[in-house]
Amino acid sequence: MTVSVIRGERHRGRSKSTQGFEELYSSAAASTMRKELDKLVASHPDSSAQAHVKRQMDMFFMLFTRYLVERSQSPKIDWAKIKGPTEGMVSAYKDLKPIQEGRASDLLSKLAVLKLNGGLGTTMGCVGPKSVIQVREGLTFLDLNVMQIQDLNTTHKVDVPLILMNSFNTDKDTKRVIQKYQGHQVKIQTFNQSQFPRISSEGWTLCPEKANDPDLGNWYPPGHGDLFESLENSGLLDKLLAEGKEYVFVSNIDNLGATVDLSLLQHVVDNDCEFLMEVTNKTKADVKGGTIIDYEGHVRLLEIAQVPPEHTDDFKSVRKFKIFNTNNLWINLKAIKRLVTSGNLKLDLIANVKDHSKFSKVLQLETAVGAAIRYFENAGGVNVPRSRFLPVKSTSDLFLITSDLYHIDGGTLRMNPERMFGTTPNIKLGNSFKKVGDFLERFKTPPAILDLDHLSVTGNVWFGADVTLKGTVIVVANDESRIDIPSGSILDDKVVTGYLRVLDH
């Protein structure tokens, strides 16, 4: 269960005595937590590392005390004050000015590219960082990102660095993997987001007993909103500024559509925009995505966890909230420095409750990078084409990426011009395809899907080589049955059920 807290008005239903009790309880809880965190820092056997651990525990303590205050005050969002983005808050990509001739190199000389690389591939049945999963032609997410930046640097004779924000889950493996890129024209730099202790959801007991507790289940990375503080603490922010970099393009490493776009960069620079969020039109598959709103005359990001339960259906409505956040962000580096130094970046808290082996439930306090939009000057969004949002969160997404819908050009996925529609097919692969290994085994070769609208596959289904899928195709193997789609088959608006097995001989 995830609960997000947004600052707002004090809950009017509470009596003064109840409020007073909760404030005293919060004060005592904060005092106890401070002492426990100090003990945790002191427990580190390497005294030279204690300063780094203390800095992170101080950051965690700030989140924890904010959580206690906002919890006792029951802050909430006033739904009546929520409005769609006003004119000027979100621009249309088609209205952006074309890149001026001869300007590309100058713009790119001011840019750094940062990929969020903290996630593991466990949900897709893989071990290690998600960025090292092979997604097409033997190339990984990381390979494709390096190819993109290298193509950019060689084409425009610039030196755009690639920065990876790792977590403690991905750092070791990532540093080992990036050694193979040493001969490429790409400067790769890494830094780690914070490592915070999980705490029991009742009683606030720390899960780790020592600062060097090797059980990774007792720690958590606090969401990508930690980017700003961690970039500053790593020294990379000052290094980039000293090198003359002024902007950073941030995106998830598994979004293969998030490439450097010169029109967007030019728009950011020319409009002195400190924070630009790429949004795109919602479909029924995106109803939970955060959206840009006008809240009391200011641009804000509204996430589904912040929405009162009685308005969840309104939030999911494609008619009312037509766009959602792709998490492709263009941010001014000097503005990051200003806000981090001043301590004014207080991102909306997300309280995430998880199962744990030691305690029945544990609490993680997290933040999201997009929520920072409210603190930057001249912040807004651009409604970009759907092609800039190609995340791979499941094997259903992987099915599209590996198909003949796309080809690779300089590390960038381009849609096959023979595809008659600008949109991608709707793919729903069942649990038998959930893990990458099973997915690869069940498709002898990727099917041809240029004319496919919808594919739904359930049960024990296997596909031969050179299969073509068109229109709407539904394949359902019930219970103990098995369906083998023969090699060379063409399924055009077909429903296949029951038992079908054709053996090669």
Residue, then its C-alpha position, 0 to 999 in steps of 0.5 A: m500500500t502506498v500513501s502520499v502526503i501533500r502539505g495543506e490545511r489542518h484537518r478540521g475534525r480533530s479536537k485541540s486535545t487530540q492534536g496536542f497529544e499527537e504533537l507530543y507523540s511526534s516530538a518524542a518519536a523524533s527524539t528517539m529516532r535521532k538517538e537511534l540514528d546517531k547510534l547507527v552512525a557511531s556503529h560504523p567500523d570505519s571512522s572515515a566513512q562516518a561523515h558520509v553515513k551521518r549526512q545520509m542519516d541526517m537527510f533521512f531524519m529530515l524526511f522522518t520528522r516531516y512525515l511525523v508533522e504532516r501525519s499529525q496535521s493530516p495535510k491534504i489536497d483541496w480537490a476544488k482548487i485543482k484545475g487543468p494546466t492554464e495556457g502557457m503551462v504546457s506547450a505543444y511539441k508541434d509548435l516548437k521552433p525548429i533548431q536554428e542552423g549552426r546552433a546544435s553544437d553550442l546548445l549541446s556543449k551546455l548539456a549533460v544527460l542523466k539516466l536513473n539507473g537504480g532499479l533491478g530486473t527482478t520483476m522481469g525474472c532477471v538478476g542484477p541491474k535492469s539496465v543490463i537486460q538485453v532488449r534487442e539484437g543482443l544490446t542492453f538498455l545501457d548499450l543503447n544509451v551509450m550508442q545514443i550519446q556517442d552518436l550525438n558526440t561524433t555527429h556534432k563534435v561535442d562532449v556530452p557526458l552520460i551520468l548514471m544515478n545508481s542505487f546500492n542495488t545496482d552500483k557494483d554491477t554497473k561500475r563493472v559493466i561500464q568498463k567495456y565502454q572505455g574506447h567509446q567517445v562517451k564520458i560516463q560518470t556515476f554517483n549513488q542515490s542515498q541509502f536509507p534505513r527501513i523502519s517498522s511501520e509501528g514503533w519506528t524501529l530501525c531495521p538495520e542494527k549497524a551502519n554496515d549491515p550487509d542485509l540489503g533488505n534492511w535498506y532502501p533507495p528513497g526514490h528518484g526525488d533524491l537526485f538533487e541532494s545526492l548529485e550535490n553531495s557527490g560533488l558532481l553538481d559542482k564539477l558539471l557547473a565548473e565544466g560549463k554545463e548548464y542543463v541536465f536531461v533526466s530520464n529513466i534508463d528503461n525509457l528507450g524513447a527518451t533521447v536528446d531532442l534539440s528542439l526541446l533543448q532550444h526551447v528550454v534555453d530560449n525561454d529560460c525554463e528552469f524545469l521542463m517536464e515532457v508529458t504525453n497524451k493519456t491512454k487507458a493504459d496510463v490512467k495512473g500516471g501523474t499529471i500537470i495541474d494548476y493549483e492556486g495559480h502554480v504549476r504542480l505535479l499531481e500523483i494518484a496517491q495524492v488524490p482523495p479516494e472519492h476522486t480517483d475515478d476523476f483522476k483516471s478519466v482521460r477526458k478530465f486529465k488528458i496528459f501524464n508525466t513521462n519522467n523526461l525532465w530538462i533541468n537547469l543545473k544552477a537552479i538545482k544548486r540554488l534550491v539545494t543550498s537554500g534547503n527549499l526543496k521539500l518534495d511531497l512525501i510518499a509513504n510506502v509500506k512493504d512486507h519484511s522478514k523481520f517485521s510484518k510491515v516496514l515503512q519507506l519514505e520516498t520522493a519523486v523527482g517530478a514533484a520538484i516542478r513547483y519550486f523552479e522558476n519558469a517551469g512547465g511542460v511540453n506535450v510530446p509525441r508518444s514515441r518519446f515514451l517507450p518504457v520497458k516495464s514488462t515482457s509485453d513492452l519487450f515484445l514490441i521493442t524486439s519486433d519489426l515495428y522498430h529498427i535501431d539508428g545510432g542507438t535510437l529506436r525508430m518506428n518502421p515506416e511501413r507501419m500504417f498507424g502512428t500508435t503501437p499495438n496493445i499487447k497483453l501477455g499472460n503469466s507464462f510470459k512474465k519472465v524474460g527467459d520464458f518469453l524468449e523461449r516461447f517465441k522461436t523468433p519475434p512475430a511480424i506485427l506491422d499490421l497488428d492492433h491487439l494481441s492477448v495471450t493466456g496460458n501455455v502458448w508457444f509460437g513457431a518461427d516467422v509467425t505473422l499477426k494482424g488485426t486482433v489476435i487472441v490466443v487462450a490455452n485453458d487449464e492443462s491444454r497447450i497451444d503451439i502456433p506453427s511456424g509460418s502461420i498468419l493469424d489475421d483477426k483470429v481467436v485461438t482456443g482449446y488444444l493445438r499442437v503441430l510437431d516439426h518432423 
